[in-house]
Amino acid sequence: MSELSKVFGLDAGGLDLPRAILFLDLALVPLVVFWAIGHEQYLLSALFGLLLAVLDDRGGSFGHRAARVSFYALIGAGLTAWGFALGGAGWGWLVLSGFAVTLLAGLAVAYGTRRFAAALLLNIWFIAALALAFQLDHHSGPTSHTWAQVVAWAGGSALWLAVTSVGWLARGRGNGPRPAADPPAGDAPAGDAPAGDESPPAAEPRAETARQLPSWPVLTFAVIRAAAVAGACALGFGLDLSYGYWIPVATVIAMKPVLEQTTLVTAQRLVGALLGAAAASLLILLPAGETGTKLFAVTRVLEVVALVLLMHTAAVRYWNHALYCAAVAAGVLILVSLPQPTDYTVEGYRVLWTACGVAIGLGLMLLAGRLAARDDEEP
């Protein structure tokens, strides 16, 4: 019970309700737009583009914020195009792409904790994009166009930039407020997080952007982590399992992102991925067996539920890492799974594939412990 209380321990100063409410207000825009035009298959791209901009924007000078959000929006647009262009490709290309993006995200640790945290979010998005593209192409459902997915992603990011610009003008062109703790402990190497926000609003704490050459154990771990995601992609896409794409999504959310991460935060990622997948698995059973108007209504309700879950990621990211991972997993899995018809017989498959993904993350955690021990033994 004491270990469980640690996993769900709360940081009283880490709850960011104003930013979460603002995200919810803005997320209603793409939700209503896609409902109106009847293209809900583009909703996840728009919401994740907005979510990444919200989570990565930590205040400071307007020029710095706009440049940073624009930079990651461009990278995200490129990854969106890459992921959805592979929807109809052979599973080998999906595996290779998952390996490459995960490796690059893991090596981003050399560029500071803030860039690394953004890279991890982009890594999760790319795997989710592969999963959505794969199932839209291989199962009966709505048609998806790569260019439209890119526009949806860019639109989500642009929405946050527009609100940031309005806020900057409303403050008389003053710097925006900096949120509480930054970066989140779960996305940062141990010892890199700043003790507090003592820098002026226009500057970033040095630990957030300081560059350092990774050691050989860290490089080795990044390669092994990328290979683990590639293996999960091979299982989920290569075998064409029912809801098999839950394996790589659960894996990338649950797995330890960096060699030096503490055991507690790693346990929080594993527990969060399990909770989020369990919640998503139960929620997407609601439209099972439904048809016509009732199926349409339940699907719209689930899209709203997924939006609210993603809102909670903005609220609890610094409050509790397990709840943050659970909200990300549940929101993404619901939106990825909605285009594919569901029934009660596949419930066991979803549970099994989630367990496989978390098991891969657990195995990586144990392997990381051995690598860290070997690193400590070196003179």
Phi, psi and omega per residue, in radians:
M1 nan -0.627 3.133
S2 -1.149 -0.676 3.099
E3 -1.153 -0.682 3.125
L4 -1.142 -0.661 3.115
S5 -1.143 -0.553 3.085
K6 -1.202 -0.714 -3.138
V7 -1.063 -0.662 -3.117
F8 -1.817 0.355 3.065
G9 -1.128 2.478 -3.044
L10 -1.921 2.465 3.012
D11 -1.687 1.891 -3.010
A12 -0.993 -0.566 -3.105
G13 -1.575 0.067 -3.042
G14 -1.693 -0.093 -3.121
L15 -1.375 2.158 -3.058
D16 -2.071 1.299 -3.102
L17 -1.196 -0.721 3.140
P18 -0.993 -0.750 3.141
R19 -1.198 -0.645 3.119
A20 -1.142 -0.726 3.120
I21 -1.137 -0.681 3.094
L22 -1.114 -0.717 3.077
F23 -1.040 -0.771 -3.140
L24 -1.072 -0.769 3.122
D25 -1.029 -0.778 -3.108
L26 -1.270 -0.615 -3.114
A27 -1.166 -0.390 3.083
L28 -1.133 -0.437 -3.124
V29 -1.115 -1.009 3.109
P30 -1.126 -0.558 3.125
L31 -1.049 -0.863 -3.137
V32 -1.175 -0.697 -3.126
V33 -1.075 -0.833 -3.099
F34 -1.250 -0.531 3.005
W35 -1.096 -0.752 -3.069
A36 -1.146 -0.663 -3.093
I37 -1.654 -0.095 3.073
G38 1.288 0.598 -3.138
H39 -2.265 1.108 -3.087
E40 -1.213 -0.210 3.129
Q41 -1.166 -0.217 3.122
Y42 -1.721 0.032 -3.051
L43 -1.161 -0.745 -3.099
L44 -1.064 -0.698 3.126
S45 -1.079 -0.803 -3.128
A46 -1.137 -0.747 -3.109
L47 -1.176 -0.689 -3.123
F48 -1.285 -0.583 3.037
G49 -1.075 -0.732 3.088
L50 -1.178 -0.745 -3.102
L51 -1.102 -0.757 3.132
L52 -1.078 -0.724 3.122
A53 -1.118 -0.713 -3.141
V54 -1.151 -0.792 -3.088
L55 -1.262 -0.538 -3.075
D56 -1.500 -0.408 -3.119
D57 -1.376 1.882 -3.081
R58 -1.913 0.456 3.080
G59 1.472 -2.947 -3.113
G60 1.821 -2.788 -3.116
S61 -1.196 2.579 -3.081
F62 -1.098 -0.745 -3.124
G63 -1.044 -0.759 3.140
H64 -1.157 -0.756 -3.122
R65 -1.110 -0.808 -3.109
A66 -1.111 -0.727 -3.134
A67 -1.149 -0.706 -3.102
R68 -1.184 -0.841 3.136
V69 -1.102 -0.701 3.122
S70 -1.111 -0.701 -3.138
F71 -1.063 -0.853 -3.123
Y72 -1.281 -0.472 3.053
A73 -1.143 -0.681 3.098
L74 -1.159 -0.740 3.092
I75 -1.088 -0.776 3.133
G76 -1.096 -0.657 3.098
A77 -1.115 -0.713 3.090
G78 -1.102 -0.750 3.112
L79 -1.155 -0.625 3.096
T80 -1.095 -0.811 3.109
A81 -1.070 -0.754 3.139
W82 -1.068 -0.867 -3.070
G83 -1.118 -0.833 -3.078
F84 -1.331 -0.413 3.055
A85 -1.183 -0.385 -3.120
L86 -1.580 0.039 -3.072
G87 -0.950 -0.700 -3.123
G88 -1.716 0.099 -3.119
A89 -1.417 2.952 3.083
G90 -1.134 2.695 -3.055
W91 -1.126 -0.394 3.126
G92 -1.102 -0.647 3.105
W93 -1.179 -0.620 3.101
L94 -1.147 -0.707 3.124
V95 -1.132 -0.820 -3.131
L96 -1.094 -0.717 3.141
S97 -1.175 -0.728 3.086
G98 -1.053 -0.695 3.100
F99 -1.115 -0.818 -3.058
A100 -1.125 -0.820 -3.102
V101 -1.176 -0.710 3.129
T102 -1.150 -0.657 3.100
L103 -1.122 -0.798 3.123
L104 -1.096 -0.689 3.107
A105 -1.127 -0.693 3.124
G106 -1.166 -0.616 3.136
L107 -1.326 -0.228 3.114
A108 -1.144 -0.204 3.094
V109 -1.055 -0.401 3.139
A110 -1.259 -0.192 -3.078
Y111 -1.885 0.336 3.087
G112 1.765 2.795 -3.007
T113 -1.228 -0.604 -3.135
R114 -1.187 -0.766 3.107
R115 -1.153 -0.628 3.122
F116 -1.150 -0.729 3.119
A117 -1.086 -0.724 3.097
A118 -1.143 -0.670 3.131
A119 -1.114 -0.652 3.117
L120 -1.147 -0.704 3.089
L121 -1.114 -0.730 3.092
L122 -1.128 -0.605 3.094
N123 -1.099 -0.811 3.096
I124 -1.061 -0.753 -3.126
W125 -1.099 -0.719 -3.101
F126 -1.097 -0.751 3.118
I127 -1.140 -0.686 3.083
A128 -1.119 -0.680 3.106
A129 -1.122 -0.732 3.072
L130 -1.050 -0.755 -3.116
A131 -1.109 -0.806 -3.129
L132 -1.157 -0.749 3.137
A133 -1.098 -0.707 -3.110
F134 -1.114 -0.819 -3.068
Q135 -1.333 -0.500 3.048
L136 -1.173 -0.566 -3.116
D137 -1.460 -0.566 -3.015
H138 -1.740 -0.160 -3.135
H139 -2.219 2.689 3.116
S140 -1.127 2.242 -3.102
G141 3.088 -2.976 -3.139
P142 -1.146 2.633 3.104
T143 -1.420 2.425 -3.141
S144 -2.097 2.386 3.088
H145 -1.929 2.343 -3.080
T146 -1.028 -0.797 -3.096
W147 -1.089 -0.625 3.140
A148 -1.218 -0.624 3.077
Q149 -1.129 -0.693 3.114
V150 -1.129 -0.752 3.121
V151 -1.102 -0.702 3.126
A152 -1.098 -0.781 3.092
W153 -1.045 -0.876 -3.121
A154 -1.081 -0.627 3.116
G155 -1.124 -0.684 3.091
G156 -1.094 -0.778 3.113
S157 -1.163 -0.713 -3.130
A158 -1.128 -0.552 3.116
L159 -1.082 -0.736 3.111
W160 -1.198 -0.678 3.096
L161 -1.083 -0.669 3.128
A162 -1.132 -0.764 3.126
V163 -1.168 -0.666 3.082
T164 -1.065 -0.721 3.129
S165 -1.128 -0.747 3.115
V166 -1.103 -0.746 3.109
G167 -1.104 -0.668 3.121
W168 -1.114 -0.746 3.111
L169 -1.191 -0.654 -3.128
A170 -1.168 -0.508 3.107
R171 -1.498 0.168 -3.105
G172 1.261 0.623 -3.137
R173 1.102 0.578 3.080
G174 -1.603 2.889 -3.141
N175 -1.190 2.575 3.105
G176 -1.390 2.734 3.129
P177 -1.197 2.584 3.069
R178 -1.677 2.279 3.089
P179 -1.130 -3.084 -3.055
A180 -1.181 -2.215 -3.037
A181 -1.036 2.493 -3.122
D182 -2.796 2.227 0.013
P183 -1.502 3.000 3.109
P184 -1.152 2.483 -3.102
A185 -1.043 -0.554 -3.095
G186 -1.243 -0.322 -3.096
D187 -1.933 0.193 -3.050
A188 -2.204 2.539 3.020
P189 -1.094 2.586 -3.136
A190 -1.049 2.351 3.081
G191 1.563 -0.107 -3.102
D192 -1.627 -0.367 -3.062
A193 -1.224 2.395 -3.137
P194 -1.206 2.646 -3.124
A195 -1.216 -0.480 3.140
G196 -2.989 3.049 -3.124
D197 -1.642 1.389 -3.082
E198 -1.794 -0.024 -3.118
S199 -1.463 2.761 3.058
P200 -1.116 2.709 -3.047
P201 -0.990 -0.491 -3.068
A202 -1.455 -0.141 -3.069
A203 -2.003 2.783 3.079
E204 -1.825 2.509 3.019
P205 -0.992 2.475 -3.003
R206 -1.050 -0.634 -3.108
A207 -1.139 -0.360 -3.109
E208 -1.341 -0.447 -3.054
T209 -2.161 -0.048 -3.096
A210 -1.113 2.374 3.133
R211 -1.690 2.512 3.101
Q212 -2.612 2.551 3.119
L213 -1.342 2.187 3.140
P214 -1.229 2.567 3.100
S215 -1.311 2.937 3.133
W216 -1.073 -0.706 3.063
P217 -1.057 -0.642 3.119
V218 -1.177 -0.745 3.090
L219 -1.090 -0.758 3.121
T220 -1.059 -0.737 3.137
F221 -1.122 -0.690 3.125
A222 -1.076 -0.710 3.116
V223 -1.170 -0.764 -3.140
I224 -1.120 -0.704 3.132
R225 -1.094 -0.752 3.101
A226 -1.122 -0.676 3.112
A227 -1.144 -0.608 3.115
A228 -1.139 -0.748 3.101
V229 -1.147 -0.692 3.104
A230 -1.079 -0.722 3.095
G231 -1.111 -0.692 3.095
A232 -1.128 -0.688 3.083
C233 -1.122 -0.673 3.124
A234 -1.097 -0.714 3.111
L235 -1.181 -0.807 -3.036
G236 -1.277 -0.657 -3.076
F237 -1.755 -0.644 -3.059
G238 -1.230 -0.637 -3.118
L239 -1.529 -0.122 3.133
D240 0.916 0.845 -3.137
L241 -1.326 2.667 3.059
S242 -1.150 2.071 -3.061
Y243 1.030 0.479 -3.116
G244 -1.142 -0.365 3.129
Y245 -1.184 -0.153 3.028
W246 -1.154 -0.452 -3.106
I247 -1.104 -0.985 -3.129
P248 -1.159 -0.595 3.122
V249 -1.136 -0.816 3.110
A250 -1.115 -0.639 -3.121
T251 -1.133 -0.855 -3.045
V252 -1.200 -0.489 3.095
I253 -1.392 -0.662 -3.038
A254 -1.439 -0.477 -2.947
M255 -1.325 2.640 3.123
K256 -1.132 2.174 -3.054
P257 -1.457 -0.382 -3.043
V258 -2.528 2.600 -3.019
L259 -1.061 -0.695 -3.017
E260 -1.469 0.052 -3.083
Q261 -1.117 2.506 -3.082
T262 -1.226 2.765 3.123
T263 -1.113 -0.637 -3.128
L264 -1.079 -0.856 -3.108
V265 -1.170 -0.610 3.075
T266 -1.105 -0.745 3.090
A267 -1.097 -0.635 3.109
Q268 -1.118 -0.682 3.110
R269 -1.138 -0.763 -3.140
L270 -1.113 -0.836 -3.138
V271 -1.132 -0.732 3.135
G272 -1.071 -0.760 3.123
A273 -1.088 -0.710 3.113
L274 -1.132 -0.801 -3.136
L275 -1.109 -0.774 -3.128
G276 -1.112 -0.752 3.128
A277 -1.170 -0.655 3.109
A278 -1.112 -0.764 3.118
A279 -1.104 -0.781 3.131
A280 -1.104 -0.707 -3.115
S281 -1.077 -0.696 3.125
L282 -1.284 -0.695 -3.072
L283 -1.183 -0.690 -3.091
I284 -1.355 -0.005 2.990
L285 -1.373 -0.270 -3.071
L286 -1.021 -0.719 3.129
P287 -1.451 0.073 -3.110
A288 -1.075 2.239 3.110
G289 1.401 -0.055 -3.133
E290 -1.560 2.665 3.106
T291 -2.453 2.910 3.011
G292 1.096 -2.398 -3.042
T293 -1.115 -0.657 -3.117
K294 -1.170 -0.693 3.081
L295 -1.090 -0.756 3.115
F296 -1.041 -0.799 -3.106
A297 -1.149 -0.766 -3.125
V298 -1.137 -0.686 3.119
T299 -1.094 -0.733 3.102
R300 -1.114 -0.682 3.112
V301 -1.098 -0.739 -3.137
L302 -1.144 -0.585 3.064
E303 -1.126 -0.675 3.076
V304 -1.156 -0.719 3.109
V305 -1.065 -0.755 3.117
A306 -1.094 -0.701 3.094
L307 -1.059 -0.757 3.129
V308 -1.138 -0.662 3.093
L309 -1.102 -0.754 3.091
L310 -1.139 -0.573 3.045
M311 -1.044 -0.675 -3.138
H312 -1.163 -0.433 3.080
T313 -1.124 -0.644 3.095
A314 -1.234 -0.487 -3.099
A315 -1.422 -0.691 -2.934
V316 -1.907 0.157 -3.072
R317 -0.975 -0.669 -3.134
Y318 -1.793 -0.024 -3.104
W319 -1.496 -0.859 3.089
N320 -2.754 2.172 -3.029
H321 -1.249 -0.536 3.114
A322 -1.142 -0.777 3.118
L323 -1.156 -0.636 3.093
Y324 -1.069 -0.853 3.134
C325 -1.123 -0.651 3.115
A326 -1.115 -0.738 -3.138
A327 -1.157 -0.728 3.102
V328 -1.077 -0.853 -3.099
A329 -1.080 -0.816 -3.098
A330 -1.127 -0.820 -3.120
G331 -1.078 -0.789 -3.117
V332 -1.167 -0.803 -3.081
L333 -1.148 -0.620 3.103
I334 -1.120 -0.850 -3.083
L335 -1.222 -0.562 3.097
V336 -1.238 -0.595 -3.012
S337 -1.526 -0.371 -3.043
L338 -1.028 -0.674 -3.135
P339 -1.127 -0.322 -3.110
Q340 -1.705 2.201 3.128
P341 -1.005 2.508 -3.098
T342 -2.144 2.799 3.025
D343 -2.670 2.996 -3.029
Y344 -1.213 -0.346 -3.085
T345 -1.272 -0.352 -3.096
V346 -1.638 0.019 -3.129
E347 -1.007 -0.759 3.134
G348 -1.093 -0.647 3.113
Y349 -1.096 -0.781 -3.126
R350 -1.076 -0.732 3.103
V351 -1.108 -0.753 -3.125
L352 -1.126 -0.783 -3.109
W353 -1.182 -0.605 3.059
T354 -1.116 -0.772 3.117
A355 -1.068 -0.656 3.106
C356 -1.111 -0.785 3.131
G357 -1.092 -0.764 3.134
V358 -1.189 -0.619 3.099
A359 -1.100 -0.672 3.074
I360 -1.094 -0.750 3.085
G361 -1.100 -0.677 3.112
L362 -1.154 -0.734 3.103
G363 -1.084 -0.668 3.107
L364 -1.149 -0.636 3.107
M365 -1.095 -0.756 3.135
L366 -1.150 -0.691 3.107
L367 -1.157 -0.657 3.112
A368 -1.105 -0.640 3.098
G369 -1.062 -0.664 3.118
R370 -1.231 -0.698 3.111
L371 -1.137 -0.723 3.125
A372 -1.125 -0.684 3.116
A373 -1.134 -0.704 3.100
R374 -1.143 -0.644 3.108
D375 -1.112 -0.680 3.138
D376 -1.204 -0.520 -3.110
E377 -1.320 -0.368 -3.121
E378 -1.214 2.484 -3.124
P379 -1.197 nan nan
